[in-house]
């Protein structure tokens, strides 16, 4: 996918240094994740599905990334995954997140995923709006699900059901 000088491509281990920098920028907002530091490539790699790992490039520089994580090891949840989308600080508001999420949805459906989920901090209104724009709906709210810097944080639960996969 290519639009406005931005190209979406598959992520490889060679991209990790730039991907980790963008992840670190997301962590610094205090609104993107419970993580306090960027994991090693090995840890990140082990916690994400091998397919559906994307980067957004502009002028050969990585400006965002997206990936899927399994929600469960039980086989009945094999078509359900959790979404991560991160956009570098300097590239926010340019449609990068939307491009990544739309491509992620398309790739996930080709691989048989029927449900994508996200847990988003309520104050991360931009991410909630992005997910809604891509067809996610709010399905619930987890109150005080975890602590970040000693403060209890809530999560808005969002879900997108495929209109192509899992209809039978």
N, C-alpha and C positions, 0 to 999 in steps of 0.2 A: 504494500500500500504506500502511495506517495501523494502528498498534498502540501501545497504552500512551502515547498523546499524541505519538507519533513518526510523522512522515509522510515517505515516500520520494517524491522528485520528480526530474524531469530537471534536470540542471545547465545553467546558461547562463553566458556570459562575465561577466554581472553578479555572479555568485556568487564569482568568482575571489578576491577579497580575503579572504573568510571561509574558502574552501577552502584558500588558501595558508597561512593561519594554522594550520589543522589539519595541513597537510602539514609545516609547520615544527615543530610539536609532535612529530610522528612522527620527523622527522630528529633532534630533540634526544634521543630515547631511545637512539640509536645502534644500534637493533635493527630498524629498519623499512626502511632503504634505504642504498645506497652514496652517495646524494646528500649533499652538504655544505650546500647552500643551495637555497632554493625557486627554481625557474626562473621566468622571465617567463611571462605568460599565453601569449604567442606560441609560445615554445619548448614549453611543456606541451601546448598545443593541437595543435601539429604532431606530437607524439609519441604522441598518443592517438587512438583510433578516434572518429569523430564521433558515433556512437550509443553507447548504454550508458554514459552519464555521469550519475551519480546523486548526489543529496545527501540527507542525512537532516536533517529539520527538527524542532525541538521549540520550541514557543512562538515561532515565526518566526525562530529562530536555527539556523544550520547547525551540526550537531554531528558530522557525518561525511560522507564521500564515497567513491565507488567509481567506477572507470573501467577500460576495457580498452585495451591496446596491441597492435599487430600484432607477431607474433613473427618475421615474415619478409615481404619484399616479393614473394616467389615465389608465384604463383597457387595452387599446390598446398596452400599453408598458409593459404589465405583463410578457412578455417573454424576457425582456431586463434588464440587470443588469450591475452595475459598479463593477470592480474588485479592491480589495486591497490585496497586497502581501507584507509582511514584513519579513525580515530575520535578526536575531540577528547579531551584528557586528562580533563576533568570528566565525560565521558559514557561512559567505558569501563566494561564490566561490566554494561551496561544492555540488551544484546541488539542494539545499533545495528549492529554489524558483521555479525551474522547476518542482520538484515533487509536490509541493503544487498547482501550477497552472494547471498541467495536471489532478490532482485529482479533483480540483475545476471545471474544464471544464466537466469532466465526470459526476460528481454529478449534475451540473447545467443542463446538457442535459437530465438526467433521470427525472428531475423536470420540463422539458418543456421549458427551456430557449433557445432561438434561437440566441440571440445576447449578447455578452459580450463586454463591453467597458472599456477603461482606458484613463485617462488624465494624461500625464506624463511630468514632466519638461524636456525640451530638453537636459539639461546637465546630466540627469540621463540615460546615455547611456546604462548602465547595465540593467536597467529595460526595456528600449526599445528593446534591443536585446533579453532579456528573453521572452517578449511578442511575438516578431516576431518568435522566435523559437517554440512557442506554437501555431502558426497559426494566430496571430493577424497581421493586416496590418495597415499602417498609412493611415487615411482617411482625415486628416486635421490638421490645426494648429490654435490655438487661441492665438492671439497676445495680450499681456498685459491683461490677463483675471482676474488677481487679484494681490494684493500686499502682499509681505512677507517682514517684517522688513522695510517697506517703499520703497521697490524695486518692480517695476512691473515685473511680471513673465508671461512667455508664457507657453502654454501647447501643447504637441503633442497629437492629438486624435487618439486612436487606437481602432480597432474593430475586433472581431472574430465572423463570422457567422457560425453557426452549420451546419454540413453536414448531421446531423441526425434529427434535429428538425426544424419545420417550412418550410418544403420544398414544401408543397402543395399550 
